[in-house]
Amino acid sequence: MSQTYDVIIIGAGHNGLITAAYLARAGRKVCVLERRALIGGAAVTEELFPNCKVSTLSYLCSLLQPRIVDELQLAQYGYRIYPKDPPFFTAFPDGQHLFFWQDLAKTQAEIARFSSRDAEQYPAYCDYIERLCAQLEATLLQTSPDPSDELLAFSQRSTHDVLDEWFESGEVKATLATDGIIGYNGGPSTPGTAYNMLHHLMGMAAGQRGLWGFLRGGMGAVSNAIAQAAQAHGATIRTEAKVERILTKEDQAYGVALVSGEEIYGSIIVSNAHPKRTFLELMEAPSLPSDFRGQMERWQTEGTSVKINLLLDGLPNFKAYPTEGLGLPHRSTMHILHSIEYLDRAWEEAAQGRCSTHPMLELGIPTAYDDSLAPAGKHLMSVFAQYAPYCLSDGVWDETKKNDFADRCLATLAEYVPNIYDIVLDRKVISPLDIEQEYGLIGGNIFHGAMSIDQLFQRRLSPRTPVRNLYLCGSGTHPGGGVMGAPGFNAASEILTDFATHA
Ligand SMILES: Cc1cc2nc3c(=O)[nH]c(=O)nc-3n(C[C@H](O)[C@H](O)[C@H](O)COP(=O)(O)OP(=O)(O)OC[C@H]3O[C@@H](n4cnc5c(N)ncnc54)[C@H](O)[C@@H]3O)c2cc1C
């Protein structure tokens, strides 16, 4: 028998769950339909290795809006963050290392080992970034963002350009440049990466700007906490319920058809699925205005990131900062890169359809903070590697190509961490094609679409679509990707406004 809801949400990514929680909290009858057996989308914890809880894709939290955490009372449902200190550690090929700390004076002392001028500049740089982040923050929980001229001008610049203006040390610039390129289809010298840097700096783990942390229980814990909040308000969440088609009549959405053949009806349909999936696969062409369909066909969503999850029998011992047991590097985000030029070269290869010969590696060890993730004595390490393009010049991603790239990443790491081969017990490699096929992020772009200036602010998608009663709530909408929750919140706000208008 078919069922009827006020709202049907396609996809239980963290944004879909947030939309569900807010609408259920407002008294609406809500049903969330997730195609996978597990909720969370890209914010998920899976048992990739026996008795281990692995954050398969996203691995750190900072951007989740404090208002959402408070209003949905997520702490009550197990949301707990371990802010990293030190936030960053970079190992350089000449044996030097650089830490960034939560404490400003300690960071300045570190930077001073490379440049006393940069150390003096650093507080003013932080103030400058703070001013821009405050401007960006003001646009997040809005559906018609109106960024300031200063913010717009900054967003069009390259990370390299910005950092050159402030610093002279190559080591300091390279370390700070990583935020500009994570998930970006471009190198630090690509215009637009300055925005990407700000996007990664605007968060507030533990109330400190730019700070990131691990979640107790892995990234799936945030999705589970939101789901519990939604369920506490009466929302229904179904897994293994893949939507095949959005049902429309006279340009108006009225339900969904599942692959099982079941039809479910709703006054409002909201899609957390990728915009290309929503408009180009789940809907029939005549239901959409042709200019909008064209915009969706042109939506840029190619990714260049590979995630490698490692099970370790010990801890990596860095040549640049030897440790016995758990040490400071392990508590930070560890970077392997030489310089801005190294990163640009790595990107240039990807732009030609080849995986970087010398990739950038961002490493994290959540078991350094959270003993609930792996059996005693074992550690998990996430390796986020760039660049490995979705579109390869010599074919498509397969097991051989994945393993070749993972071998290259480990060989790069071994130059800095000689014991790495001794401690790796197992690995799971996730290519851009896997990110698309298994997790639904089309093109492997980790943000549901490039975070470039032509797809940001008012040029990002709106929760409102050209189809009546159909809304979007995922990262393809403003303010974009990351485990931030703002797209889900914004969709719920628009829908509640519309319910009130039509009441
Ligand atoms: C490798 C990687 C690393 C990342 N690292 C970080 C990080 O450390 N920190 C951070 O903040 N962000 C990170 N991100 C980005 C972040 O995880 C995503 O931008 C964000 O989680 C997307 O959330 P979402 O709810 O918008 O969409 P998604 O999480 O993509 O959720 C969409 C949901 O819709 C479901 N769905 C799709 N089609 C259908 C259908 N037909 N029927 C039913 N269900 C459907 C999908 O299965 C999925 O569950 C990372 C992403 C990746 C891929």
The ligand as an SDF file (V2000), in Angstrom:
LIG
                    3D

 53 58  0  0  0  0  0  0  0  0999 V2000
   37.1020   11.4250    0.4710 C   0  0  0  0  0  0  0  0  0  0  0  0
   36.3570   12.5610    1.1080 C   0  0  0  0  0  0  0  0  0  0  0  0
   36.9110   13.2120    2.2060 C   0  0  0  0  0  0  0  0  0  0  0  0
   36.2380   14.2790    2.7900 C   0  0  0  0  0  0  0  0  0  0  0  0
   36.7580   14.8500    3.9280 N   0  0  0  0  0  0  0  0  0  0  0  0
   36.0230   15.7590    4.6080 C   0  0  0  0  0  0  0  0  0  0  0  0
   36.3990   16.1440    5.9240 C   0  0  0  0  0  0  0  0  0  0  0  0
   37.3480   15.6190    6.5040 O   0  0  0  0  0  0  0  0  0  0  0  0
   35.6270   17.0820    6.5410 N   0  0  0  0  0  0  0  0  0  0  0  0
   34.5390   17.6510    5.9560 C   0  0  0  0  0  0  0  0  0  0  0  0
   33.8930   18.5290    6.5630 O   0  0  0  0  0  0  0  0  0  0  0  0
   34.1330   17.2730    4.7070 N   0  0  0  0  0  0  0  0  0  0  0  0
   34.8400   16.3180    4.0520 C   0  0  0  0  0  0  0  0  0  0  0  0
   34.4020   15.8510    2.8420 N   0  0  0  0  0  0  0  0  0  0  0  0
   33.2200   16.4760    2.2130 C   0  0  0  0  0  0  0  0  0  0  0  0
   31.9300   16.0790    2.8780 C   0  0  0  0  0  0  0  0  0  0  0  0
   32.0040   14.7780    3.3950 O   0  0  0  0  0  0  0  0  0  0  0  0
   30.7430   16.1620    1.8950 C   0  0  0  0  0  0  0  0  0  0  0  0
   30.7810   17.3750    1.1790 O   0  0  0  0  0  0  0  0  0  0  0  0
   29.4290   16.0630    2.6430 C   0  0  0  0  0  0  0  0  0  0  0  0
   29.4560   14.9930    3.5700 O   0  0  0  0  0  0  0  0  0  0  0  0
   28.2580   15.8790    1.6800 C   0  0  0  0  0  0  0  0  0  0  0  0
   27.0770   15.8040    2.4560 O   0  0  0  0  0  0  0  0  0  0  0  0
   25.6300   15.8180    1.7920 P   0  0  0  0  0  0  0  0  0  0  0  0
   24.6680   15.4740    2.8810 O   0  0  0  0  0  0  0  0  0  0  0  0
   25.4170   17.1010    1.0800 O   0  0  0  0  0  0  0  0  0  0  0  0
   25.6440   14.6840    0.6830 O   0  0  0  0  0  0  0  0  0  0  0  0
   26.0310   13.1310    0.7490 P   0  0  0  0  0  0  0  0  0  0  0  0
   26.8150   12.8390    1.9580 O   0  0  0  0  0  0  0  0  0  0  0  0
   26.6190   12.8060   -0.5750 O   0  0  0  0  0  0  0  0  0  0  0  0
   24.6270   12.4190    0.9100 O   0  0  0  0  0  0  0  0  0  0  0  0
   23.7600   12.1530   -0.1630 C   0  0  0  0  0  0  0  0  0  0  0  0
   22.9870   10.8880    0.1620 C   0  0  0  0  0  0  0  0  0  0  0  0
   22.0050   10.6330   -0.8390 O   0  0  0  0  0  0  0  0  0  0  0  0
   21.9660    9.2420   -1.0660 C   0  0  0  0  0  0  0  0  0  0  0  0
   21.3460    9.0080   -2.3790 N   0  0  0  0  0  0  0  0  0  0  0  0
   21.8310    9.3580   -3.5990 C   0  0  0  0  0  0  0  0  0  0  0  0
   20.9850    8.9610   -4.5720 N   0  0  0  0  0  0  0  0  0  0  0  0
   19.9410    8.3620   -3.9620 C   0  0  0  0  0  0  0  0  0  0  0  0
   18.7620    7.7160   -4.4370 C   0  0  0  0  0  0  0  0  0  0  0  0
   18.5100    7.6130   -5.7410 N   0  0  0  0  0  0  0  0  0  0  0  0
   17.8850    7.1880   -3.5340 N   0  0  0  0  0  0  0  0  0  0  0  0
   18.1440    7.2740   -2.1840 C   0  0  0  0  0  0  0  0  0  0  0  0
   19.2790    7.8400   -1.6930 N   0  0  0  0  0  0  0  0  0  0  0  0
   20.1590    8.3870   -2.5670 C   0  0  0  0  0  0  0  0  0  0  0  0
   23.4370    8.8470   -1.0020 C   0  0  0  0  0  0  0  0  0  0  0  0
   23.6220    7.4560   -0.8330 O   0  0  0  0  0  0  0  0  0  0  0  0
   23.8950    9.6630    0.2070 C   0  0  0  0  0  0  0  0  0  0  0  0
   23.7060    8.9710    1.4130 O   0  0  0  0  0  0  0  0  0  0  0  0
   35.0060   14.7350    2.2570 C   0  0  0  0  0  0  0  0  0  0  0  0
   34.4270   14.0480    1.1970 C   0  0  0  0  0  0  0  0  0  0  0  0
   35.0880   12.9650    0.6180 C   0  0  0  0  0  0  0  0  0  0  0  0
   34.4290   12.2490   -0.5300 C   0  0  0  0  0  0  0  0  0  0  0  0
  1  2  1  0
  2  3  1  0
  2 52  2  0
  3  4  2  0
  4  5  1  0
  4 50  1  0
  5  6  2  0
  6  7  1  0
  6 13  1  0
  7  8  2  0
  7  9  1  0
  9 10  1  0
 10 11  2  0
 10 12  1  0
 12 13  2  0
 13 14  1  0
 14 15  1  0
 14 50  1  0
 15 16  1  0
 16 17  1  0
 16 18  1  0
 18 19  1  0
 18 20  1  0
 20 21  1  0
 20 22  1  0
 22 23  1  0
 23 24  1  0
 24 25  2  0
 24 26  1  0
 24 27  1  0
 27 28  1  0
 28 29  2  0
 28 30  1  0
 28 31  1  0
 31 32  1  0
 32 33  1  0
 33 34  1  0
 33 48  1  0
 34 35  1  0
 35 36  1  0
 35 46  1  0
 36 37  1  0
 36 45  1  0
 37 38  2  0
 38 39  1  0
 39 40  1  0
 39 45  2  0
 40 41  1  0
 40 42  2  0
 42 43  1  0
 43 44  2  0
 44 45  1  0
 46 47  1  0
 46 48  1  0
 48 49  1  0
 50 51  2  0
 51 52  1  0
 52 53  1  0
M  END
$$$$
